[in-house]
Amino acid sequence: MIGLQFLLVISAFPWHVLQCIPVEATIKVALEVKGRLDKLKKYPRETYNEVIDRLTRDALEEAAEELADEDIRDIEGAIVGIKAGKVYTAGELMRELGID
């Protein structure tokens, strides 16, 4: 799979020309990394680009799902409040939020 970069060329002609210019990069990986990439292929002809693309997309999605430090502190604070008996009934919560 080759990444493509699109350039729009506007000229004096009454139409526009769209050119596709392939953009590639070469990377060096250790033999053991190549071996791990080979094991991660879903099918024998899957390219290394496809494997790396899939793995990086999965990693980014997983990272986005992780809780931020502030979220963890909020959850821990809520647990402390619950253990201390600071809880609301549904009715109390609705009244406090003005949803009577």
N, CA, C and O atoms as a Tinker XYZ file with bonds, in Angstrom:
   400  protein
     1  N      0.852000   -1.167000    0.000000    73     2
     2  CA     0.000000    0.000000    0.000000    64     1     3
     3  C      0.900000    1.232000    0.000000    63     2     4     5
     4  O      1.736000    1.380000    0.891000    81     3
     5  N      0.749000    2.087000   -0.948000    73     3     6
     6  CA     1.559000    3.297000   -1.071000    64     5     7
     7  C      0.700000    4.475000   -0.653000    63     6     8     9
     8  O     -0.432000    4.625000   -1.113000    81     7
     9  N      1.250000    5.321000    0.233000    73     7    10
    10  CA     0.531000    6.533000    0.595000    64     9    11
    11  C      0.558000    7.494000   -0.578000    63    10    12    13
    12  O      1.543000    7.555000   -1.313000    81    11
    13  N     -0.505000    8.234000   -0.752000    73    11    14
    14  CA    -0.559000    9.175000   -1.865000    64    13    15
    15  C     -0.741000   10.586000   -1.352000    63    14    16    17
    16  O     -1.472000   10.827000   -0.391000    81    15
    17  N     -0.080000   11.496000   -1.995000    73    15    18
    18  CA    -0.234000   12.902000   -1.682000    64    17    19
    19  C     -0.853000   13.533000   -2.917000    63    18    20    21
    20  O     -0.371000   13.326000   -4.031000    81    19
    21  N     -1.912000   14.298000   -2.727000    73    19    22
    22  CA    -2.613000   14.889000   -3.859000    64    21    23
    23  C     -2.275000   16.367000   -3.968000    63    22    24    25
    24  O     -2.296000   17.101000   -2.980000    81    23
    25  N     -1.970000   16.780000   -5.162000    73    23    26
    26  CA    -1.710000   18.183000   -5.436000    64    25    27
    27  C     -2.731000   18.660000   -6.448000    63    26    28    29
    28  O     -2.937000   18.015000   -7.476000    81    27
    29  N     -3.359000   19.761000   -6.173000    73    27    30
    30  CA    -4.309000   20.334000   -7.116000    64    29    31
    31  C     -3.578000   21.422000   -7.886000    63    30    32    33
    32  O     -3.098000   22.398000   -7.309000    81    31
    33  N     -3.504000   21.241000   -9.185000    73    31    34
    34  CA    -2.803000   22.193000  -10.035000    64    33    35
    35  C     -3.849000   23.009000  -10.777000    63    34    36    37
    36  O     -4.623000   22.477000  -11.572000    81    35
    37  N     -3.860000   24.290000  -10.509000    73    35    38
    38  CA    -4.820000   25.173000  -11.163000    64    37    39
    39  C     -4.063000   25.986000  -12.204000    63    38    40    41
    40  O     -3.045000   26.612000  -11.906000    81    39
    41  N     -4.572000   25.966000  -13.411000    73    39    42
    42  CA    -3.889000   26.677000  -14.490000    64    41    43
    43  C     -4.854000   27.615000  -15.189000    63    42    44    45
    44  O     -5.979000   27.826000  -14.736000    81    43
    45  N     -4.400000   28.171000  -16.294000    73    43    46
    46  CA    -5.230000   29.089000  -17.073000    64    45    47
    47  C     -6.273000   28.340000  -17.890000    63    46    48    49
    48  O     -7.159000   28.952000  -18.487000    81    47
    49  N     -6.166000   27.016000  -17.914000    73    47    50
    50  CA    -7.131000   26.218000  -18.670000    64    49    51
    51  C     -8.450000   26.134000  -17.914000    63    50    52    53
    52  O     -8.474000   26.320000  -16.698000    81    51
    53  N     -9.546000   25.857000  -18.614000    73    51    54
    54  CA   -10.851000   25.810000  -17.959000    64    53    55
    55  C    -11.090000   24.538000  -17.145000    63    54    56    57
    56  O    -12.213000   24.318000  -16.691000    81    55
    57  N    -10.092000   23.708000  -16.947000    73    55    58
    58  CA   -10.249000   22.508000  -16.123000    64    57    59
    59  C     -9.083000   22.431000  -15.148000    63    58    60    61
    60  O     -8.084000   23.134000  -15.298000    81    59
    61  N     -9.221000   21.589000  -14.173000    73    59    62
    62  CA    -8.169000   21.407000  -13.167000    64    61    63
    63  C     -7.542000   20.030000  -13.360000    63    62    64    65
    64  O     -8.216000   19.078000  -13.754000    81    63
    65  N     -6.278000   19.940000  -13.085000    73    63    66
    66  CA    -5.553000   18.682000  -13.214000    64    65    67
    67  C     -5.209000   18.194000  -11.810000    63    66    68    69
    68  O     -4.662000   18.945000  -11.003000    81    67
    69  N     -5.528000   16.946000  -11.524000    73    67    70
    70  CA    -5.212000   16.352000  -10.231000    64    69    71
    71  C     -4.080000   15.356000  -10.428000    63    70    72    73
    72  O     -4.211000   14.402000  -11.195000    81    71
    73  N     -2.976000   15.579000   -9.741000    73    71    74
    74  CA    -1.832000   14.686000   -9.869000    64    73    75
    75  C     -1.687000   13.875000   -8.587000    63    74    76    77
    76  O     -1.885000   14.396000   -7.489000    81    75
    77  N     -1.344000   12.614000   -8.730000    73    75    78
    78  CA    -1.062000   11.751000   -7.587000    64    77    79
    79  C      0.436000   11.506000   -7.536000    63    78    80    81
    80  O      1.024000   10.998000   -8.491000    81    79
    81  N      1.044000   11.864000   -6.431000    73    79    82
    82  CA     2.476000   11.678000   -6.265000    64    81    83
    83  C      2.681000   10.696000   -5.110000    63    82    84    85
    84  O      2.331000   11.013000   -3.974000    81    83
    85  N      3.246000    9.499000   -5.376000    73    83    86
    86  CA     3.451000    8.544000   -4.284000    64    85    87
    87  C      4.470000    9.064000   -3.279000    63    86    88    89
    88  O      5.496000    9.632000   -3.654000    81    87
    89  N      4.176000    8.865000   -2.006000    73    87    90
    90  CA     5.072000    9.285000   -0.936000    64    89    91
    91  C      5.400000    8.041000   -0.117000    63    90    92    93
    92  O      4.498000    7.380000    0.397000    81    91
    93  N      6.667000    7.725000    0.005000    73    91    94
    94  CA     7.097000    6.553000    0.748000    64    93    95
    95  C      8.241000    6.916000    1.665000    63    94    96    97
    96  O      8.926000    7.918000    1.462000    81    95
    97  N      8.443000    6.082000    2.687000    73    95    98
    98  CA     9.587000    6.224000    3.568000    64    97    99
    99  C     10.146000    4.833000    3.815000    63    98   100   101
   100  O      9.399000    3.857000    3.882000    81    99
   101  N     11.427000    4.749000    3.947000    73    99   102
   102  CA    12.071000    3.482000    4.257000    64   101   103
   103  C     12.481000    3.515000    5.717000    63   102   104   105
   104  O     13.045000    4.501000    6.191000    81   103
   105  N     12.195000    2.427000    6.429000    73   103   106
   106  CA    12.614000    2.342000    7.827000    64   105   107
   107  C     13.445000    1.083000    8.008000    63   106   108   109
   108  O     13.269000    0.094000    7.296000    81   107
   109  N     14.354000    1.139000    8.974000    73   107   110
   110  CA    15.154000   -0.038000    9.296000    64   109   111
   111  C     14.602000   -0.632000   10.586000    63   110   112   113
   112  O     14.336000    0.084000   11.553000    81   111
   113  N     14.435000   -1.947000   10.584000    73   111   114
   114  CA    14.008000   -2.641000   11.797000    64   113   115
   115  C     14.959000   -3.804000   12.041000    63   114   116   117
   116  O     15.514000   -4.381000   11.106000    81   115
   117  N     15.135000   -4.135000   13.307000    73   115   118
   118  CA    15.980000   -5.272000   13.664000    64   117   119
   119  C     15.327000   -6.562000   13.168000    63   118   120   121
   120  O     14.111000   -6.624000   12.986000    81   119
   121  N     16.142000   -7.580000   12.952000    73   119   122
   122  CA    15.618000   -8.856000   12.466000    64   121   123
   123  C     14.563000   -9.431000   13.405000    63   122   124   125
   124  O     13.577000  -10.013000   12.951000    81   123
   125  N     14.766000   -9.272000   14.706000    73   123   126
   126  CA    13.771000   -9.807000   15.644000    64   125   127
   127  C     12.453000   -9.043000   15.542000    63   126   128   129
   128  O     11.387000   -9.630000   15.728000    81   127
   129  N     12.508000   -7.743000   15.251000    73   127   130
   130  CA    11.279000   -6.960000   15.053000    64   129   131
   131  C     10.582000   -7.432000   13.786000    63   130   132   133
   132  O      9.361000   -7.591000   13.767000    81   131
   133  N     11.350000   -7.655000   12.734000    73   131   134
   134  CA    10.776000   -8.169000   11.490000    64   133   135
   135  C     10.103000   -9.513000   11.738000    63   134   136   137
   136  O      9.027000   -9.782000   11.203000    81   135
   137  N     10.734000  -10.348000   12.544000    73   135   138
   138  CA    10.151000  -11.644000   12.879000    64   137   139
   139  C      8.822000  -11.501000   13.609000    63   138   140   141
   140  O      7.876000  -12.244000   13.345000    81   139
   141  N      8.756000  -10.538000   14.534000    73   139   142
   142  CA     7.490000  -10.297000   15.251000    64   141   143
   143  C      6.434000   -9.758000   14.301000    63   142   144   145
   144  O      5.264000  -10.131000   14.396000    81   143
   145  N      6.840000   -8.876000   13.378000    73   143   146
   146  CA     5.885000   -8.363000   12.389000    64   145   147
   147  C      5.361000   -9.500000   11.512000    63   146   148   149
   148  O      4.178000   -9.536000   11.171000    81   147
   149  N      6.245000  -10.424000   11.153000    73   147   150
   150  CA     5.815000  -11.580000   10.357000    64   149   151
   151  C      4.751000  -12.387000   11.101000    63   150   152   153
   152  O      3.768000  -12.825000   10.504000    81   151
   153  N      4.950000  -12.582000   12.403000    73   151   154
   154  CA     3.992000  -13.350000   13.205000    64   153   155
   155  C      2.656000  -12.624000   13.355000    63   154   156   157
   156  O      1.625000  -13.258000   13.582000    81   155
   157  N      2.672000  -11.299000   13.228000    73   155   158
   158  CA     1.453000  -10.506000   13.399000    64   157   159
   159  C      0.648000  -10.351000   12.115000    63   158   160   161
   160  O     -0.442000   -9.778000   12.131000    81   159
   161  N      1.172000  -10.854000   11.015000    73   159   162
   162  CA     0.432000  -10.765000    9.752000    64   161   163
   163  C     -0.847000  -11.588000    9.849000    63   162   164   165
   164  O     -0.837000  -12.712000   10.351000    81   163
   165  N     -1.954000  -11.012000    9.361000    73   163   166
   166  CA    -3.229000  -11.727000    9.370000    64   165   167
   167  C     -3.305000  -12.725000    8.218000    63   166   168   169
   168  O     -4.023000  -13.721000    8.301000    81   167
   169  N     -2.574000  -12.458000    7.157000    73   167   170
   170  CA    -2.506000  -13.363000    6.015000    64   169   171
   171  C     -1.117000  -13.208000    5.402000    63   170   172   173
   172  O     -0.505000  -12.149000    5.538000    81   171
   173  N     -0.611000  -14.233000    4.734000    73   171   174
   174  CA     0.785000  -14.238000    4.274000    64   173   175
   175  C      1.193000  -13.059000    3.395000    63   174   176   177
   176  O      2.335000  -12.606000    3.468000    81   175
   177  N      0.284000  -12.556000    2.568000    73   175   178
   178  CA     0.660000  -11.476000    1.649000    64   177   179
   179  C      0.383000  -10.083000    2.215000    63   178   180   181
   180  O      0.518000   -9.085000    1.508000    81   179
   181  N     -0.003000  -10.017000    3.484000    73   179   182
   182  CA    -0.215000   -8.703000    4.107000    64   181   183
   183  C      1.135000   -7.985000    4.153000    63   182   184   185
   184  O      2.136000   -8.567000    4.572000    81   183
   185  N      1.160000   -6.745000    3.731000    73   183   186
   186  CA     2.422000   -5.996000    3.692000    64   185   187
   187  C      2.789000   -5.515000    5.088000    63   186   188   189
   188  O      1.944000   -5.434000    5.979000    81   187
   189  N      4.071000   -5.196000    5.260000    73   187   190
   190  CA     4.506000   -4.653000    6.543000    64   189   191
   191  C      3.814000   -3.318000    6.805000    63   190   192   193
   192  O      3.499000   -2.998000    7.951000    81   191
   193  N      3.580000   -2.547000    5.762000    73   191   194
   194  CA     2.876000   -1.278000    5.919000    64   193   195
   195  C      1.483000   -1.519000    6.500000    63   194   196   197
   196  O      1.050000   -0.805000    7.404000    81   195
   197  N      0.789000   -2.526000    5.979000    73   195   198
   198  CA    -0.553000   -2.831000    6.481000    64   197   199
   199  C     -0.507000   -3.302000    7.933000    63   198   200   201
   200  O     -1.364000   -2.929000    8.734000    81   199
   201  N      0.489000   -4.119000    8.273000    73   199   202
   202  CA     0.631000   -4.601000    9.649000    64   201   203
   203  C      0.887000   -3.429000   10.589000    63   202   204   205
   204  O      0.230000   -3.300000   11.622000    81   203
   205  N      1.842000   -2.577000   10.230000    73   203   206
   206  CA     2.185000   -1.430000   11.077000    64   205   207
   207  C      1.008000   -0.471000   11.179000    63   206   208   209
   208  O      0.732000    0.056000   12.256000    81   207
   209  N      0.315000   -0.238000   10.072000    73   207   210
   210  CA    -0.851000    0.644000   10.081000    64   209   211
   211  C     -1.913000    0.109000   11.039000    63   210   212   213
   212  O     -2.449000    0.862000   11.852000    81   211
   213  N     -2.216000   -1.174000   10.948000    73   211   214
   214  CA    -3.227000   -1.788000   11.812000    64   213   215
   215  C     -2.814000   -1.701000   13.281000    63   214   216   217
   216  O     -3.623000   -1.344000   14.136000    81   215
   217  N     -1.553000   -2.029000   13.571000    73   215   218
   218  CA    -1.075000   -2.009000   14.952000    64   217   219
   219  C     -1.091000   -0.604000   15.543000    63   218   220   221
   220  O     -1.474000   -0.420000   16.698000    81   219
   221  N     -0.677000    0.388000   14.756000    73   219   222
   222  CA    -0.658000    1.754000   15.281000    64   221   223
   223  C     -2.069000    2.288000   15.474000    63   222   224   225
   224  O     -2.329000    3.010000   16.436000    81   223
   225  N     -2.985000    1.944000   14.570000    73   223   226
   226  CA    -4.386000    2.364000   14.749000    64   225   227
   227  C     -4.968000    1.752000   16.022000    63   226   228   229
   228  O     -5.626000    2.440000   16.803000    81   227
   229  N     -4.723000    0.452000   16.227000    73   227   230
   230  CA    -5.220000   -0.219000   17.429000    64   229   231
   231  C     -4.637000    0.414000   18.691000    63   230   232   233
   232  O     -5.352000    0.634000   19.668000    81   231
   233  N     -3.336000    0.707000   18.665000    73   231   234
   234  CA    -2.685000    1.305000   19.834000    64   233   235
   235  C     -3.249000    2.688000   20.130000    63   234   236   237
   236  O     -3.462000    3.032000   21.293000    81   235
   237  N     -3.494000    3.486000   19.091000    73   235   238
   238  CA    -4.046000    4.824000   19.295000    64   237   239
   239  C     -5.471000    4.763000   19.826000    63   238   240   241
   240  O     -5.844000    5.566000   20.681000    81   239
   241  N     -6.272000    3.823000   19.335000    73   239   242
   242  CA    -7.634000    3.668000   19.844000    64   241   243
   243  C     -7.612000    3.254000   21.308000    63   242   244   245
   244  O     -8.395000    3.758000   22.114000    81   243
   245  N     -6.714000    2.336000   21.651000    73   243   246
   246  CA    -6.598000    1.872000   23.031000    64   245   247
   247  C     -6.150000    3.011000   23.946000    63   246   248   249
   248  O     -6.660000    3.155000   25.057000    81   247
   249  N     -5.200000    3.814000   23.480000    73   247   250
   250  CA    -4.716000    4.939000   24.286000    64   249   251
   251  C     -5.818000    5.966000   24.508000    63   250   252   253
   252  O     -5.891000    6.577000   25.574000    81   251
   253  N     -6.669000    6.157000   23.516000    73   251   254
   254  CA    -7.759000    7.127000   23.643000    64   253   255
   255  C     -8.795000    6.660000   24.654000    63   254   256   257
   256  O     -9.496000    7.479000   25.249000    81   255
   257  N     -8.895000    5.344000   24.853000    73   255   258
   258  CA    -9.874000    4.798000   25.783000    64   257   259
   259  C     -9.388000    4.824000   27.224000    63   258   260   261
   260  O    -10.193000    4.683000   28.145000    81   259
   261  N     -8.101000    4.999000   27.438000    73   259   262
   262  CA    -7.562000    5.005000   28.793000    64   261   263
   263  C     -8.048000    6.234000   29.551000    63   262   264   265
   264  O     -8.277000    7.297000   28.974000    81   263
   265  N     -8.195000    6.057000   30.849000    73   263   266
   266  CA    -8.650000    7.163000   31.687000    64   265   267
   267  C     -7.508000    8.139000   31.949000    63   266   268   269
   268  O     -6.359000    7.739000   32.137000    81   267
   269  N     -7.840000    9.402000   31.957000    73   267   270
   270  CA    -6.865000   10.438000   32.293000    64   269   271
   271  C     -6.658000   10.435000   33.810000    63   270   272   273
   272  O     -7.499000    9.929000   34.553000    81   271
   273  N     -5.547000   10.996000   34.261000    73   271   274
   274  CA    -5.252000   11.064000   35.696000    64   273   275
   275  C     -6.371000   11.756000   36.462000    63   274   276   277
   276  O     -6.735000   11.332000   37.560000    81   275
   277  N     -6.914000   12.819000   35.883000    73   275   278
   278  CA    -7.991000   13.559000   36.542000    64   277   279
   279  C     -9.233000   12.677000   36.703000    63   278   280   281
   280  O     -9.903000   12.728000   37.734000    81   279
   281  N     -9.536000   11.874000   35.689000    73   279   282
   282  CA   -10.679000   10.961000   35.774000    64   281   283
   283  C    -10.482000    9.955000   36.904000    63   282   284   285
   284  O    -11.408000    9.677000   37.666000    81   283
   285  N     -9.275000    9.415000   37.004000    73   283   286
   286  CA    -8.977000    8.439000   38.053000    64   285   287
   287  C     -9.119000    9.078000   39.426000    63   286   288   289
   288  O     -9.679000    8.463000   40.334000    81   287
   289  N     -8.618000   10.314000   39.596000    73   287   290
   290  CA    -8.758000   11.009000   40.884000    64   289   291
   291  C    -10.228000   11.237000   41.218000    63   290   292   293
   292  O    -10.633000   11.076000   42.369000    81   291
   293  N    -11.032000   11.611000   40.218000    73   291   294
   294  CA   -12.467000   11.823000   40.447000    64   293   295
   295  C    -13.146000   10.532000   40.892000    63   294   296   297
   296  O    -13.972000   10.546000   41.805000    81   295
   297  N    -12.804000    9.429000   40.255000    73   295   298
   298  CA   -13.394000    8.137000   40.620000    64   297   299
   299  C    -12.977000    7.741000   42.033000    63   298   300   301
   300  O    -13.804000    7.290000   42.826000    81   299
   301  N    -11.691000    7.912000   42.345000    73   299   302
   302  CA   -11.219000    7.586000   43.693000    64   301   303
   303  C    -11.915000    8.446000   44.737000    63   302   304   305
   304  O    -12.268000    7.961000   45.812000    81   303
   305  N    -12.113000    9.732000   44.420000    73   303   306
   306  CA   -12.823000   10.626000   45.347000    64   305   307
   307  C    -14.265000   10.199000   45.541000    63   306   308   309
   308  O    -14.795000   10.273000   46.650000    81   307
   309  N    -14.900000    9.753000   44.471000    73   307   310
   310  CA   -16.286000    9.288000   44.571000    64   309   311
   311  C    -16.373000    8.033000   45.430000    63   310   312   313
   312  O    -17.315000    7.879000   46.207000    81   311
   313  N    -15.404000    7.139000   45.297000    73   311   314
   314  CA   -15.395000    5.919000   46.111000    64   313   315
   315  C    -15.241000    6.266000   47.583000    63   314   316   317
   316  O    -15.915000    5.685000   48.434000    81   315
   317  N    -14.357000    7.210000   47.886000    73   315   318
   318  CA   -14.185000    7.659000   49.274000    64   317   319
   319  C    -15.499000    8.228000   49.798000    63   318   320   321
   320  O    -15.890000    7.943000   50.930000    81   319
   321  N    -16.181000    9.029000   48.984000    73   319   322
   322  CA   -17.460000    9.609000   49.392000    64   321   323
   323  C    -18.515000    8.549000   49.648000    63   322   324   325
   324  O    -19.277000    8.652000   50.609000    81   323
   325  N    -18.566000    7.538000   48.804000    73   323   326
   326  CA   -19.536000    6.453000   48.984000    64   325   327
   327  C    -19.252000    5.698000   50.276000    63   326   328   329
   328  O    -20.170000    5.391000   51.036000    81   327
   329  N    -17.970000    5.399000   50.523000    73   327   330
   330  CA   -17.602000    4.682000   51.750000    64   329   331
   331  C    -17.906000    5.506000   52.993000    63   330   332   333
   332  O    -18.178000    4.954000   54.059000    81   331
   333  N    -17.861000    6.834000   52.856000    73   331   334
   334  CA   -18.163000    7.725000   53.986000    64   333   335
   335  C    -19.665000    7.942000   54.133000    63   334   336   337
   336  O    -20.102000    8.663000   55.030000    81   335
   337  N    -20.451000    7.329000   53.264000    73   335   338
   338  CA   -21.904000    7.449000   53.367000    64   337   339
   339  C    -22.475000    8.663000   52.668000    63   338   340   341
   340  O    -23.654000    8.972000   52.844000    81   339
   341  N    -21.684000    9.352000   51.889000    73   339   342
   342  CA   -22.170000   10.525000   51.162000    64   341   343
   343  C    -22.784000   10.061000   49.841000    63   342   344   345
   344  O    -22.161000   10.133000   48.782000    81   343
   345  N    -24.017000    9.586000   49.938000    73   343   346
   346  CA   -24.715000    9.103000   48.752000    64   345   347
   347  C    -26.055000    9.808000   48.643000    63   346   348   349
   348  O    -26.585000   10.307000   49.636000    81   347
   349  N    -26.596000    9.848000   47.450000    73   347   350
   350  CA   -27.893000   10.468000   47.194000    64   349   351
   351  C    -28.869000    9.399000   46.717000    63   350   352   353
   352  O    -28.494000    8.476000   45.994000    81   351
   353  N    -30.115000    9.537000   47.129000    73   351   354
   354  CA   -31.152000    8.708000   46.527000    64   353   355
   355  C    -31.473000    9.317000   45.172000    63   354   356   357
   356  O    -31.076000   10.444000   44.878000    81   355
   357  N    -32.191000    8.570000   44.355000    73   355   358
   358  CA   -32.560000    9.092000   43.036000    64   357   359
   359  C    -33.394000   10.356000   43.185000    63   358   360   361
   360  O    -33.217000   11.313000   42.431000    81   359
   361  N    -34.300000   10.362000   44.153000    73   359   362
   362  CA   -35.148000   11.541000   44.374000    64   361   363
   363  C    -34.339000   12.757000   44.783000    63   362   364   365
   364  O    -34.574000   13.855000   44.279000    81   363
   365  N    -33.377000   12.574000   45.700000    73   363   366
   366  CA   -32.528000   13.687000   46.135000    64   365   367
   367  C    -31.713000   14.240000   44.965000    63   366   368   369
   368  O    -31.573000   15.453000   44.804000    81   367
   369  N    -31.197000   13.354000   44.180000    73   367   370
   370  CA   -30.392000   13.776000   43.033000    64   369   371
   371  C    -31.237000   14.552000   42.033000    63   370   372   373
   372  O    -30.797000   15.571000   41.501000    81   371
   373  N    -32.446000   14.072000   41.778000    73   371   374
   374  CA   -33.334000   14.766000   40.840000    64   373   375
   375  C    -33.691000   16.152000   41.365000    63   374   376   377
   376  O    -33.715000   17.116000   40.601000    81   375
   377  N    -33.968000   16.260000   42.670000    73   375   378
   378  CA   -34.281000   17.577000   43.253000    64   377   379
   379  C    -33.074000   18.507000   43.137000    63   378   380   381
   380  O    -33.219000   19.676000   42.778000    81   379
   381  N    -31.881000   17.986000   43.443000    73   379   382
   382  CA   -30.676000   18.822000   43.383000    64   381   383
   383  C    -30.401000   19.303000   41.959000    63   382   384   385
   384  O    -29.928000   20.421000   41.757000    81   383
   385  N    -30.694000   18.468000   40.990000    73   383   386
   386  CA   -30.474000   18.842000   39.595000    64   385   387
   387  C    -31.655000   19.590000   38.993000    63   386   388   389
   388  O    -31.597000   20.027000   37.844000    81   387
   389  N    -32.729000   19.739000   39.767000    73   387   390
   390  CA   -33.899000   20.464000   39.284000    64   389   391
   391  C    -34.714000   19.690000   38.269000    63   390   392   393
   392  O    -35.287000   20.271000   37.347000    81   391
   393  N    -34.765000   18.379000   38.438000    73   391   394
   394  CA   -35.502000   17.532000   37.503000    64   393   395
   395  C    -36.727000   16.942000   38.209000    63   394   396   397
   396  O    -36.965000   15.738000   38.108000    81   395
   397  N    -37.488000   17.739000   38.901000    73   395   398
   398  CA   -38.657000   17.217000   39.641000    64   397   399
   399  C    -39.781000   16.860000   38.745000    63   398   400
   400  O    -40.826000   16.410000   39.215000    81   399
